Amino acid sequence: MKIEGSARSNLISAITSVRRWRGRRVHGDTLAYWHAVLDQGRRSTGEPVADLVAELEGELARSGRHTQ
């Protein structure tokens, strides 16, 4: 899966998406994308995104879609 855009913008978008889908069924591809964005954030060296990585990890944990 190829992820386009900055780690920061992708993390913000994924956080918003996880919140919007909380409590509803999510397609496996969407879940895989959220985890790929999380991995992108963890590997990011060009911009400070640790706070967003932690926030996405927390949202995934709260929604029952645990981090890898």
Order of alpha helices (4+ residues) and beta strands (2+ residues): alpha-alpha-alpha
